Amino acid sequence: MKESMAKRFCQCIKKVRRTIKGNYKKQQKESRAIAICVKSVIQTRGKTLKKFSCGKSPKLTTQRPKY
């Protein structure tokens, strides 16, 4: 399950990064895309982001939210 969620998360970042409008630097666009995808992909499943990497094999480490 984590592999599919990692793949979905990385694809979301790539898609959202292209759609962000405005005069932002590349790093700012990516950080905004990460925030949007964390909210839509990970937090809807009741988890929070701990660590991730998008590359040949996407990896994602999550944890339960702290209340």
mmJSON file of the N, C-alpha and C atoms, coordinates in Angstrom:
{"data_MODEL":{"atom_site":{
"group_PDB":["ATOM","ATOM","ATOM","ATOM","ATOM","ATOM","ATOM","ATOM","ATOM","ATOM","ATOM","ATOM","ATOM","ATOM","ATOM","ATOM","ATOM","ATOM","ATOM","ATOM","ATOM","ATOM","ATOM","ATOM","ATOM","ATOM","ATOM","ATOM","ATOM","ATOM","ATOM","ATOM","ATOM","ATOM","ATOM","ATOM","ATOM","ATOM","ATOM","ATOM","ATOM","ATOM","ATOM","ATOM","ATOM","ATOM","ATOM","ATOM","ATOM","ATOM","ATOM","ATOM","ATOM","ATOM","ATOM","ATOM","ATOM","ATOM","ATOM","ATOM","ATOM","ATOM","ATOM","ATOM","ATOM","ATOM","ATOM","ATOM","ATOM","ATOM","ATOM","ATOM","ATOM","ATOM","ATOM","ATOM","ATOM","ATOM","ATOM","ATOM","ATOM","ATOM","ATOM","ATOM","ATOM","ATOM","ATOM","ATOM","ATOM","ATOM","ATOM","ATOM","ATOM","ATOM","ATOM","ATOM","ATOM","ATOM","ATOM","ATOM","ATOM","ATOM","ATOM","ATOM","ATOM","ATOM","ATOM","ATOM","ATOM","ATOM","ATOM","ATOM","ATOM","ATOM","ATOM","ATOM","ATOM","ATOM","ATOM","ATOM","ATOM","ATOM","ATOM","ATOM","ATOM","ATOM","ATOM","ATOM","ATOM","ATOM","ATOM","ATOM","ATOM","ATOM","ATOM","ATOM","ATOM","ATOM","ATOM","ATOM","ATOM","ATOM","ATOM","ATOM","ATOM","ATOM","ATOM","ATOM","ATOM","ATOM","ATOM","ATOM","ATOM","ATOM","ATOM","ATOM","ATOM","ATOM","ATOM","ATOM","ATOM","ATOM","ATOM","ATOM","ATOM","ATOM","ATOM","ATOM","ATOM","ATOM","ATOM","ATOM","ATOM","ATOM","ATOM","ATOM","ATOM","ATOM","ATOM","ATOM","ATOM","ATOM","ATOM","ATOM","ATOM","ATOM","ATOM","ATOM","ATOM","ATOM","ATOM","ATOM","ATOM","ATOM","ATOM","ATOM","ATOM","ATOM","ATOM","ATOM","ATOM"],
"id":[1,2,3,4,5,6,7,8,9,10,11,12,13,14,15,16,17,18,19,20,21,22,23,24,25,26,27,28,29,30,31,32,33,34,35,36,37,38,39,40,41,42,43,44,45,46,47,48,49,50,51,52,53,54,55,56,57,58,59,60,61,62,63,64,65,66,67,68,69,70,71,72,73,74,75,76,77,78,79,80,81,82,83,84,85,86,87,88,89,90,91,92,93,94,95,96,97,98,99,100,101,102,103,104,105,106,107,108,109,110,111,112,113,114,115,116,117,118,119,120,121,122,123,124,125,126,127,128,129,130,131,132,133,134,135,136,137,138,139,140,141,142,143,144,145,146,147,148,149,150,151,152,153,154,155,156,157,158,159,160,161,162,163,164,165,166,167,168,169,170,171,172,173,174,175,176,177,178,179,180,181,182,183,184,185,186,187,188,189,190,191,192,193,194,195,196,197,198,199,200,201],
"type_symbol":["N","C","C","N","C","C","N","C","C","N","C","C","N","C","C","N","C","C","N","C","C","N","C","C","N","C","C","N","C","C","N","C","C","N","C","C","N","C","C","N","C","C","N","C","C","N","C","C","N","C","C","N","C","C","N","C","C","N","C","C","N","C","C","N","C","C","N","C","C","N","C","C","N","C","C","N","C","C","N","C","C","N","C","C","N","C","C","N","C","C","N","C","C","N","C","C","N","C","C","N","C","C","N","C","C","N","C","C","N","C","C","N","C","C","N","C","C","N","C","C","N","C","C","N","C","C","N","C","C","N","C","C","N","C","C","N","C","C","N","C","C","N","C","C","N","C","C","N","C","C","N","C","C","N","C","C","N","C","C","N","C","C","N","C","C","N","C","C","N","C","C","N","C","C","N","C","C","N","C","C","N","C","C","N","C","C","N","C","C","N","C","C","N","C","C","N","C","C","N","C","C"],
"label_atom_id":["N","CA","C","N","CA","C","N","CA","C","N","CA","C","N","CA","C","N","CA","C","N","CA","C","N","CA","C","N","CA","C","N","CA","C","N","CA","C","N","CA","C","N","CA","C","N","CA","C","N","CA","C","N","CA","C","N","CA","C","N","CA","C","N","CA","C","N","CA","C","N","CA","C","N","CA","C","N","CA","C","N","CA","C","N","CA","C","N","CA","C","N","CA","C","N","CA","C","N","CA","C","N","CA","C","N","CA","C","N","CA","C","N","CA","C","N","CA","C","N","CA","C","N","CA","C","N","CA","C","N","CA","C","N","CA","C","N","CA","C","N","CA","C","N","CA","C","N","CA","C","N","CA","C","N","CA","C","N","CA","C","N","CA","C","N","CA","C","N","CA","C","N","CA","C","N","CA","C","N","CA","C","N","CA","C","N","CA","C","N","CA","C","N","CA","C","N","CA","C","N","CA","C","N","CA","C","N","CA","C","N","CA","C","N","CA","C","N","CA","C","N","CA","C","N","CA","C","N","CA","C","N","CA","C"],
"label_alt_id":[null,null,null,null,null,null,null,null,null,null,null,null,null,null,null,null,null,null,null,null,null,null,null,null,null,null,null,null,null,null,null,null,null,null,null,null,null,null,null,null,null,null,null,null,null,null,null,null,null,null,null,null,null,null,null,null,null,null,null,null,null,null,null,null,null,null,null,null,null,null,null,null,null,null,null,null,null,null,null,null,null,null,null,null,null,null,null,null,null,null,null,null,null,null,null,null,null,null,null,null,null,null,null,null,null,null,null,null,null,null,null,null,null,null,null,null,null,null,null,null,null,null,null,null,null,null,null,null,null,null,null,null,null,null,null,null,null,null,null,null,null,null,null,null,null,null,null,null,null,null,null,null,null,null,null,null,null,null,null,null,null,null,null,null,null,null,null,null,null,null,null,null,null,null,null,null,null,null,null,null,null,null,null,null,null,null,null,null,null,null,null,null,null,null,null,null,null,null,null,null,null],
"label_comp_id":["MET","MET","MET","LYS","LYS","LYS","GLU","GLU","GLU","SER","SER","SER","MET","MET","MET","ALA","ALA","ALA","LYS","LYS","LYS","ARG","ARG","ARG","PHE","PHE","PHE","CYS","CYS","CYS","GLN","GLN","GLN","CYS","CYS","CYS","ILE","ILE","ILE","LYS","LYS","LYS","LYS","LYS","LYS","VAL","VAL","VAL","ARG","ARG","ARG","ARG","ARG","ARG","THR","THR","THR","ILE","ILE","ILE","LYS","LYS","LYS","GLY","GLY","GLY","ASN","ASN","ASN","TYR","TYR","TYR","LYS","LYS","LYS","LYS","LYS","LYS","GLN","GLN","GLN","GLN","GLN","GLN","LYS","LYS","LYS","GLU","GLU","GLU","SER","SER","SER","ARG","ARG","ARG","ALA","ALA","ALA","ILE","ILE","ILE","ALA","ALA","ALA","ILE","ILE","ILE","CYS","CYS","CYS","VAL","VAL","VAL","LYS","LYS","LYS","SER","SER","SER","VAL","VAL","VAL","ILE","ILE","ILE","GLN","GLN","GLN","THR","THR","THR","ARG","ARG","ARG","GLY","GLY","GLY","LYS","LYS","LYS","THR","THR","THR","LEU","LEU","LEU","LYS","LYS","LYS","LYS","LYS","LYS","PHE","PHE","PHE","SER","SER","SER","CYS","CYS","CYS","GLY","GLY","GLY","LYS","LYS","LYS","SER","SER","SER","PRO","PRO","PRO","LYS","LYS","LYS","LEU","LEU","LEU","THR","THR","THR","THR","THR","THR","GLN","GLN","GLN","ARG","ARG","ARG","PRO","PRO","PRO","LYS","LYS","LYS","TYR","TYR","TYR"],
"label_asym_id":["A","A","A","A","A","A","A","A","A","A","A","A","A","A","A","A","A","A","A","A","A","A","A","A","A","A","A","A","A","A","A","A","A","A","A","A","A","A","A","A","A","A","A","A","A","A","A","A","A","A","A","A","A","A","A","A","A","A","A","A","A","A","A","A","A","A","A","A","A","A","A","A","A","A","A","A","A","A","A","A","A","A","A","A","A","A","A","A","A","A","A","A","A","A","A","A","A","A","A","A","A","A","A","A","A","A","A","A","A","A","A","A","A","A","A","A","A","A","A","A","A","A","A","A","A","A","A","A","A","A","A","A","A","A","A","A","A","A","A","A","A","A","A","A","A","A","A","A","A","A","A","A","A","A","A","A","A","A","A","A","A","A","A","A","A","A","A","A","A","A","A","A","A","A","A","A","A","A","A","A","A","A","A","A","A","A","A","A","A","A","A","A","A","A","A","A","A","A","A","A","A"],
"label_entity_id":["1","1","1","1","1","1","1","1","1","1","1","1","1","1","1","1","1","1","1","1","1","1","1","1","1","1","1","1","1","1","1","1","1","1","1","1","1","1","1","1","1","1","1","1","1","1","1","1","1","1","1","1","1","1","1","1","1","1","1","1","1","1","1","1","1","1","1","1","1","1","1","1","1","1","1","1","1","1","1","1","1","1","1","1","1","1","1","1","1","1","1","1","1","1","1","1","1","1","1","1","1","1","1","1","1","1","1","1","1","1","1","1","1","1","1","1","1","1","1","1","1","1","1","1","1","1","1","1","1","1","1","1","1","1","1","1","1","1","1","1","1","1","1","1","1","1","1","1","1","1","1","1","1","1","1","1","1","1","1","1","1","1","1","1","1","1","1","1","1","1","1","1","1","1","1","1","1","1","1","1","1","1","1","1","1","1","1","1","1","1","1","1","1","1","1","1","1","1","1","1","1"],
"label_seq_id":[1,1,1,2,2,2,3,3,3,4,4,4,5,5,5,6,6,6,7,7,7,8,8,8,9,9,9,10,10,10,11,11,11,12,12,12,13,13,13,14,14,14,15,15,15,16,16,16,17,17,17,18,18,18,19,19,19,20,20,20,21,21,21,22,22,22,23,23,23,24,24,24,25,25,25,26,26,26,27,27,27,28,28,28,29,29,29,30,30,30,31,31,31,32,32,32,33,33,33,34,34,34,35,35,35,36,36,36,37,37,37,38,38,38,39,39,39,40,40,40,41,41,41,42,42,42,43,43,43,44,44,44,45,45,45,46,46,46,47,47,47,48,48,48,49,49,49,50,50,50,51,51,51,52,52,52,53,53,53,54,54,54,55,55,55,56,56,56,57,57,57,58,58,58,59,59,59,60,60,60,61,61,61,62,62,62,63,63,63,64,64,64,65,65,65,66,66,66,67,67,67],
"pdbx_PDB_ins_code":[null,null,null,null,null,null,null,null,null,null,null,null,null,null,null,null,null,null,null,null,null,null,null,null,null,null,null,null,null,null,null,null,null,null,null,null,null,null,null,null,null,null,null,null,null,null,null,null,null,null,null,null,null,null,null,null,null,null,null,null,null,null,null,null,null,null,null,null,null,null,null,null,null,null,null,null,null,null,null,null,null,null,null,null,null,null,null,null,null,null,null,null,null,null,null,null,null,null,null,null,null,null,null,null,null,null,null,null,null,null,null,null,null,null,null,null,null,null,null,null,null,null,null,null,null,null,null,null,null,null,null,null,null,null,null,null,null,null,null,null,null,null,null,null,null,null,null,null,null,null,null,null,null,null,null,null,null,null,null,null,null,null,null,null,null,null,null,null,null,null,null,null,null,null,null,null,null,null,null,null,null,null,null,null,null,null,null,null,null,null,null,null,null,null,null,null,null,null,null,null,null],
"Cartn_x":[0.827,0.0,0.864,1.946,2.777,3.424,3.745,4.351,3.378,2.109,1.138,0.85,0.828,0.603,1.796,3.0,4.193,4.171,3.785,3.707,2.655,1.503,0.424,0.855,1.568,2.038,3.021,3.968,4.963,4.328,3.361,2.661,1.87,1.275,0.521,1.437,2.615,3.556,3.921,4.207,4.585,3.458,2.216,1.077,0.76,0.763,0.397,1.459,2.72,3.807,3.641,3.149,2.937,1.787,0.803,-0.389,-0.313,0.683,0.797,1.185,0.377,0.617,1.257,1.934,2.558,4.041,4.643,6.068,6.831,6.921,7.6,8.864,9.801,10.993,10.62,11.498,11.229,11.004,11.816,11.704,10.394,9.951,8.696,7.515,7.566,6.492,6.427,7.592,7.607,7.116,7.488,7.036,5.529,4.978,3.527,2.831,3.419,2.85,2.885,3.963,4.073,2.996,2.779,1.761,0.369,0.06,-1.25,-1.43,-0.395,-0.498,-0.515,0.165,0.095,-1.341,-1.969,-3.341,-4.306,-4.143,-5.114,-4.837,-3.589,-3.273,-3.044,-2.315,-1.894,-2.849,-3.229,-4.055,-5.479,-5.959,-7.296,-7.325,-6.158,-6.061,-5.676,-5.665,-5.408,-3.95,-3.05,-1.619,-0.968,0.273,1.049,2.37,2.966,4.204,5.391,6.258,7.483,8.685,8.773,9.902,9.477,9.994,9.678,10.82,10.836,11.764,11.097,11.186,10.64,11.816,11.929,13.014,12.597,13.552,13.204,12.18,12.424,11.453,11.017,9.803,9.33,9.196,9.625,9.533,8.82,8.007,7.21,7.149,7.452,7.343,6.309,5.302,4.234,4.156,3.38,3.124,1.721,1.218,-0.107,-0.051,-1.124,-1.104,-1.057,-0.386,-0.298,-1.415,-2.205,-3.314,-3.008],
"Cartn_y":[-1.199,0.0,1.253,1.257,2.454,2.749,1.691,1.908,2.617,2.189,2.829,4.26,4.486,5.835,6.729,6.189,6.959,7.337,6.399,6.672,7.738,7.615,8.588,9.973,10.009,11.269,11.966,11.211,11.798,12.27,11.52,11.953,13.221,13.317,14.514,15.73,15.592,16.714,17.198,16.265,16.64,17.369,16.88,17.496,18.87,18.979,20.24,21.302,20.905,21.864,22.582,21.857,22.463,23.46,23.267,24.101,25.34,25.443,26.598,27.825,28.851,30.082,31.112,32.054,33.109,33.173,34.215,34.433,33.861,32.53,31.857,31.188,30.992,30.221,28.739,27.942,26.514,25.83,26.173,25.545,25.938,27.18,27.609,26.875,26.68,25.949,24.518,23.916,22.531,22.419,23.349,23.27,23.495,24.358,24.54,23.282,22.656,21.42,20.307,20.221,19.202,19.417,20.662,20.96,20.566,20.87,20.528,19.015,18.31,16.854,16.146,16.684,16.105,16.18,17.319,17.51,16.579,16.432,15.662,14.163,13.746,12.323,11.649,12.281,11.609,11.874,13.128,13.44,12.922,12.692,12.113,10.671,10.044,8.679,8.645,9.801,9.87,9.725,10.191,10.097,11.456,11.598,12.802,12.399,13.315,13.05,13.113,12.127,12.126,12.324,11.502,11.586,10.983,11.544,10.977,11.231,10.446,10.683,10.203,11.013,10.664,10.445,9.273,8.937,7.735,6.842,5.621,4.808,4.637,3.933,4.893,5.463,6.417,5.765,6.479,5.984,7.022,6.542,7.425,6.851,7.679,7.283,8.194,7.581,8.358,8.021,8.822,8.574,9.042,8.617,9.052,10.526,11.277,12.691,12.864,13.911,14.226,15.204,14.863,15.736,16.487],
"Cartn_z":[0.0,0.0,0.0,0.762,0.815,-0.524,-1.3,-2.605,-3.534,-3.518,-4.393,-3.932,-2.62,-2.12,-2.454,-2.411,-2.758,-4.23,-5.068,-6.501,-6.784,-6.142,-6.322,-5.829,-4.7,-4.13,-5.072,-5.619,-6.528,-7.829,-8.341,-9.548,-9.281,-8.111,-7.739,-7.708,-7.139,-7.06,-8.457,-9.361,-10.724,-11.435,-11.276,-11.952,-11.374,-10.059,-9.414,-9.663,-9.693,-9.914,-11.256,-12.261,-13.58,-13.587,-12.716,-12.765,-11.883,-11.011,-10.113,-10.922,-10.791,-11.538,-10.619,-11.2,-10.423,-10.685,-10.212,-10.418,-9.224,-9.171,-8.077,-8.583,-7.686,-8.028,-8.069,-8.646,-8.804,-7.461,-6.466,-5.152,-4.465,-4.645,-4.044,-4.668,-5.991,-6.657,-6.144,-5.971,-5.512,-4.072,-3.213,-1.824,-1.728,-2.569,-2.596,-3.098,-4.114,-4.652,-3.614,-2.858,-1.809,-0.755,-0.358,0.653,0.168,-1.081,-1.638,-1.69,-2.117,-2.254,-0.904,0.087,1.433,1.929,1.728,2.185,1.458,0.143,-0.629,-0.642,-0.668,-0.814,0.531,1.424,2.657,3.817,4.036,5.198,5.064,3.847,3.707,4.195,4.291,4.796,6.275,6.922,8.357,8.734,7.894,8.181,7.953,8.414,8.146,7.51,6.809,6.094,7.041,6.947,7.733,6.817,5.759,4.843,3.511,2.392,1.095,0.131,-0.944,-2.043,-3.32,-4.352,-5.656,-6.596,-7.101,-8.015,-8.829,-9.081,-9.814,-9.044,-7.764,-6.923,-5.817,-5.925,-4.918,-3.546,-2.518,-1.145,-0.3,0.615,1.447,2.855,3.845,5.242,5.888,6.508,7.132,8.613,9.318,10.735,11.057,12.162,12.594,12.985,12.753,13.136,14.647,15.076,16.501,16.835,17.845,18.221,19.466],
"occupancy":[1.0,1.0,1.0,1.0,1.0,1.0,1.0,1.0,1.0,1.0,1.0,1.0,1.0,1.0,1.0,1.0,1.0,1.0,1.0,1.0,1.0,1.0,1.0,1.0,1.0,1.0,1.0,1.0,1.0,1.0,1.0,1.0,1.0,1.0,1.0,1.0,1.0,1.0,1.0,1.0,1.0,1.0,1.0,1.0,1.0,1.0,1.0,1.0,1.0,1.0,1.0,1.0,1.0,1.0,1.0,1.0,1.0,1.0,1.0,1.0,1.0,1.0,1.0,1.0,1.0,1.0,1.0,1.0,1.0,1.0,1.0,1.0,1.0,1.0,1.0,1.0,1.0,1.0,1.0,1.0,1.0,1.0,1.0,1.0,1.0,1.0,1.0,1.0,1.0,1.0,1.0,1.0,1.0,1.0,1.0,1.0,1.0,1.0,1.0,1.0,1.0,1.0,1.0,1.0,1.0,1.0,1.0,1.0,1.0,1.0,1.0,1.0,1.0,1.0,1.0,1.0,1.0,1.0,1.0,1.0,1.0,1.0,1.0,1.0,1.0,1.0,1.0,1.0,1.0,1.0,1.0,1.0,1.0,1.0,1.0,1.0,1.0,1.0,1.0,1.0,1.0,1.0,1.0,1.0,1.0,1.0,1.0,1.0,1.0,1.0,1.0,1.0,1.0,1.0,1.0,1.0,1.0,1.0,1.0,1.0,1.0,1.0,1.0,1.0,1.0,1.0,1.0,1.0,1.0,1.0,1.0,1.0,1.0,1.0,1.0,1.0,1.0,1.0,1.0,1.0,1.0,1.0,1.0,1.0,1.0,1.0,1.0,1.0,1.0,1.0,1.0,1.0,1.0,1.0,1.0,1.0,1.0,1.0,1.0,1.0,1.0],
"B_iso_or_equiv":[0.0,0.0,0.0,0.0,0.0,0.0,0.0,0.0,0.0,0.0,0.0,0.0,0.0,0.0,0.0,0.0,0.0,0.0,0.0,0.0,0.0,0.0,0.0,0.0,0.0,0.0,0.0,0.0,0.0,0.0,0.0,0.0,0.0,0.0,0.0,0.0,0.0,0.0,0.0,0.0,0.0,0.0,0.0,0.0,0.0,0.0,0.0,0.0,0.0,0.0,0.0,0.0,0.0,0.0,0.0,0.0,0.0,0.0,0.0,0.0,0.0,0.0,0.0,0.0,0.0,0.0,0.0,0.0,0.0,0.0,0.0,0.0,0.0,0.0,0.0,0.0,0.0,0.0,0.0,0.0,0.0,0.0,0.0,0.0,0.0,0.0,0.0,0.0,0.0,0.0,0.0,0.0,0.0,0.0,0.0,0.0,0.0,0.0,0.0,0.0,0.0,0.0,0.0,0.0,0.0,0.0,0.0,0.0,0.0,0.0,0.0,0.0,0.0,0.0,0.0,0.0,0.0,0.0,0.0,0.0,0.0,0.0,0.0,0.0,0.0,0.0,0.0,0.0,0.0,0.0,0.0,0.0,0.0,0.0,0.0,0.0,0.0,0.0,0.0,0.0,0.0,0.0,0.0,0.0,0.0,0.0,0.0,0.0,0.0,0.0,0.0,0.0,0.0,0.0,0.0,0.0,0.0,0.0,0.0,0.0,0.0,0.0,0.0,0.0,0.0,0.0,0.0,0.0,0.0,0.0,0.0,0.0,0.0,0.0,0.0,0.0,0.0,0.0,0.0,0.0,0.0,0.0,0.0,0.0,0.0,0.0,0.0,0.0,0.0,0.0,0.0,0.0,0.0,0.0,0.0,0.0,0.0,0.0,0.0,0.0,0.0],
"pdbx_formal_charge":[null,null,null,null,null,null,null,null,null,null,null,null,null,null,null,null,null,null,null,null,null,null,null,null,null,null,null,null,null,null,null,null,null,null,null,null,null,null,null,null,null,null,null,null,null,null,null,null,null,null,null,null,null,null,null,null,null,null,null,null,null,null,null,null,null,null,null,null,null,null,null,null,null,null,null,null,null,null,null,null,null,null,null,null,null,null,null,null,null,null,null,null,null,null,null,null,null,null,null,null,null,null,null,null,null,null,null,null,null,null,null,null,null,null,null,null,null,null,null,null,null,null,null,null,null,null,null,null,null,null,null,null,null,null,null,null,null,null,null,null,null,null,null,null,null,null,null,null,null,null,null,null,null,null,null,null,null,null,null,null,null,null,null,null,null,null,null,null,null,null,null,null,null,null,null,null,null,null,null,null,null,null,null,null,null,null,null,null,null,null,null,null,null,null,null,null,null,null,null,null,null],
"auth_seq_id":[1,1,1,2,2,2,3,3,3,4,4,4,5,5,5,6,6,6,7,7,7,8,8,8,9,9,9,10,10,10,11,11,11,12,12,12,13,13,13,14,14,14,15,15,15,16,16,16,17,17,17,18,18,18,19,19,19,20,20,20,21,21,21,22,22,22,23,23,23,24,24,24,25,25,25,26,26,26,27,27,27,28,28,28,29,29,29,30,30,30,31,31,31,32,32,32,33,33,33,34,34,34,35,35,35,36,36,36,37,37,37,38,38,38,39,39,39,40,40,40,41,41,41,42,42,42,43,43,43,44,44,44,45,45,45,46,46,46,47,47,47,48,48,48,49,49,49,50,50,50,51,51,51,52,52,52,53,53,53,54,54,54,55,55,55,56,56,56,57,57,57,58,58,58,59,59,59,60,60,60,61,61,61,62,62,62,63,63,63,64,64,64,65,65,65,66,66,66,67,67,67],
"auth_comp_id":["MET","MET","MET","LYS","LYS","LYS","GLU","GLU","GLU","SER","SER","SER","MET","MET","MET","ALA","ALA","ALA","LYS","LYS","LYS","ARG","ARG","ARG","PHE","PHE","PHE","CYS","CYS","CYS","GLN","GLN","GLN","CYS","CYS","CYS","ILE","ILE","ILE","LYS","LYS","LYS","LYS","LYS","LYS","VAL","VAL","VAL","ARG","ARG","ARG","ARG","ARG","ARG","THR","THR","THR","ILE","ILE","ILE","LYS","LYS","LYS","GLY","GLY","GLY","ASN","ASN","ASN","TYR","TYR","TYR","LYS","LYS","LYS","LYS","LYS","LYS","GLN","GLN","GLN","GLN","GLN","GLN","LYS","LYS","LYS","GLU","GLU","GLU","SER","SER","SER","ARG","ARG","ARG","ALA","ALA","ALA","ILE","ILE","ILE","ALA","ALA","ALA","ILE","ILE","ILE","CYS","CYS","CYS","VAL","VAL","VAL","LYS","LYS","LYS","SER","SER","SER","VAL","VAL","VAL","ILE","ILE","ILE","GLN","GLN","GLN","THR","THR","THR","ARG","ARG","ARG","GLY","GLY","GLY","LYS","LYS","LYS","THR","THR","THR","LEU","LEU","LEU","LYS","LYS","LYS","LYS","LYS","LYS","PHE","PHE","PHE","SER","SER","SER","CYS","CYS","CYS","GLY","GLY","GLY","LYS","LYS","LYS","SER","SER","SER","PRO","PRO","PRO","LYS","LYS","LYS","LEU","LEU","LEU","THR","THR","THR","THR","THR","THR","GLN","GLN","GLN","ARG","ARG","ARG","PRO","PRO","PRO","LYS","LYS","LYS","TYR","TYR","TYR"],
"auth_asym_id":["A","A","A","A","A","A","A","A","A","A","A","A","A","A","A","A","A","A","A","A","A","A","A","A","A","A","A","A","A","A","A","A","A","A","A","A","A","A","A","A","A","A","A","A","A","A","A","A","A","A","A","A","A","A","A","A","A","A","A","A","A","A","A","A","A","A","A","A","A","A","A","A","A","A","A","A","A","A","A","A","A","A","A","A","A","A","A","A","A","A","A","A","A","A","A","A","A","A","A","A","A","A","A","A","A","A","A","A","A","A","A","A","A","A","A","A","A","A","A","A","A","A","A","A","A","A","A","A","A","A","A","A","A","A","A","A","A","A","A","A","A","A","A","A","A","A","A","A","A","A","A","A","A","A","A","A","A","A","A","A","A","A","A","A","A","A","A","A","A","A","A","A","A","A","A","A","A","A","A","A","A","A","A","A","A","A","A","A","A","A","A","A","A","A","A","A","A","A","A","A","A"],
"auth_atom_id":["N","CA","C","N","CA","C","N","CA","C","N","CA","C","N","CA","C","N","CA","C","N","CA","C","N","CA","C","N","CA","C","N","CA","C","N","CA","C","N","CA","C","N","CA","C","N","CA","C","N","CA","C","N","CA","C","N","CA","C","N","CA","C","N","CA","C","N","CA","C","N","CA","C","N","CA","C","N","CA","C","N","CA","C","N","CA","C","N","CA","C","N","CA","C","N","CA","C","N","CA","C","N","CA","C","N","CA","C","N","CA","C","N","CA","C","N","CA","C","N","CA","C","N","CA","C","N","CA","C","N","CA","C","N","CA","C","N","CA","C","N","CA","C","N","CA","C","N","CA","C","N","CA","C","N","CA","C","N","CA","C","N","CA","C","N","CA","C","N","CA","C","N","CA","C","N","CA","C","N","CA","C","N","CA","C","N","CA","C","N","CA","C","N","CA","C","N","CA","C","N","CA","C","N","CA","C","N","CA","C","N","CA","C","N","CA","C","N","CA","C","N","CA","C","N","CA","C","N","CA","C","N","CA","C"],
"pdbx_PDB_model_num":[1,1,1,1,1,1,1,1,1,1,1,1,1,1,1,1,1,1,1,1,1,1,1,1,1,1,1,1,1,1,1,1,1,1,1,1,1,1,1,1,1,1,1,1,1,1,1,1,1,1,1,1,1,1,1,1,1,1,1,1,1,1,1,1,1,1,1,1,1,1,1,1,1,1,1,1,1,1,1,1,1,1,1,1,1,1,1,1,1,1,1,1,1,1,1,1,1,1,1,1,1,1,1,1,1,1,1,1,1,1,1,1,1,1,1,1,1,1,1,1,1,1,1,1,1,1,1,1,1,1,1,1,1,1,1,1,1,1,1,1,1,1,1,1,1,1,1,1,1,1,1,1,1,1,1,1,1,1,1,1,1,1,1,1,1,1,1,1,1,1,1,1,1,1,1,1,1,1,1,1,1,1,1,1,1,1,1,1,1,1,1,1,1,1,1,1,1,1,1,1,1]
}}}
